[in-house]
């Protein structure tokens, strides 16, 4: 007799099933996790392009502000477009 109970095959299935559920949940959430990074990157990149253009053309701060506004607009457009596309894709999978 051993002092520790032997793991049942059912317990192993639960652990494997739990891991599979975790992987599936992460795979389903991955597109949403990337959205914040894409939004921030778009705004920051356009800000620095505007900053560079201001220094190059000596138009402080107008091109930086314009770059920031374009970056925010483009980032939000991409954000909402992706959300709507993912929502449609989930609806198609449910049907």
C-alpha positions in Angstrom: 0.0 0.0 0.0 1.2 3.4 -0.9 0.6 6.4 1.3 -0.3 8.7 -1.5 -3.4 8.1 -3.6 -2.8 7.3 -7.2 -4.2 9.8 -9.7 -7.2 8.5 -11.6 -7.4 8.6 -15.3 -10.4 11.0 -14.9 -8.2 13.5 -13.0 -5.7 13.5 -15.8 -8.5 14.2 -18.3 -9.6 17.1 -16.2 -6.1 18.6 -16.2 -5.7 18.1 -20.0 -9.2 19.4 -20.6 -8.4 22.4 -18.4 -5.3 23.2 -20.4 -7.2 22.7 -23.7 -9.9 25.1 -22.4 -7.2 27.6 -21.4 -5.5 27.4 -24.9 -8.9 27.8 -26.6 -9.8 30.8 -24.4 -6.4 32.4 -25.1 -6.7 31.7 -28.9 -10.2 33.3 -28.8 -8.9 36.4 -26.9 -5.6 36.9 -28.8 -7.1 39.3 -31.5 -8.6 41.4 -28.7 -5.3 41.5 -26.7 -3.4 42.9 -29.7 -5.9 45.7 -30.3 -4.5 47.9 -27.5 -1.0 47.6 -28.7 -2.0 48.4 -32.3 -3.9 51.5 -31.1 -1.1 52.8 -29.0 1.6 52.0 -31.6 -0.4 53.9 -34.3 -0.7 57.0 -32.2 2.9 57.0 -31.0 4.3 56.4 -34.5 2.3 59.2 -36.1 3.2 61.5 -33.2 6.9 60.9 -33.8 6.5 61.4 -37.6 4.8 64.7 -36.9 7.5 65.6 -34.4 10.2 64.8 -37.0 8.3 66.8 -39.7 8.1 69.8 -37.3 11.8 69.8 -36.7 12.5 69.4 -40.4 10.1 72.1 -41.6 10.3 74.3 -38.5 6.5 74.3 -38.0 6.4 73.6 -34.3 4.0 72.2 -33.0 1.4 72.0 -35.9 2.6 68.9 -37.7 3.1 67.0 -34.4 -0.5 67.8 -33.4 -1.7 66.9 -36.9 0.3 63.6 -36.7 -1.2 62.9 -33.3 -4.7 63.5 -34.6 -4.2 61.4 -37.6 -2.7 58.6 -35.5 -5.6 58.7 -33.0 -8.2 58.7 -35.9 -6.5 55.9 -37.8 -6.0 53.9 -34.6 -9.6 54.2 -33.5 -10.8 53.4 -37.0 -8.7 50.2 -37.0 -9.8 49.4 -33.5 -13.5 49.6 -34.2 -13.2 47.9 -37.6 -11.4 44.9 -36.1 -14.0 44.7 -33.2 -16.9 44.6 -35.7 -15.1 42.1 -38.0 -14.4 39.8 -35.0 -18.0 40.1 -33.9 -19.3 39.1 -37.3 -16.8 36.2 -37.4 -18.1 34.9 -34.0 -21.7 35.2 -35.2 -20.9 33.1 -38.2 -19.2 30.5 -36.1 -22.3 30.2 -33.8 -24.6 29.7 -36.8 
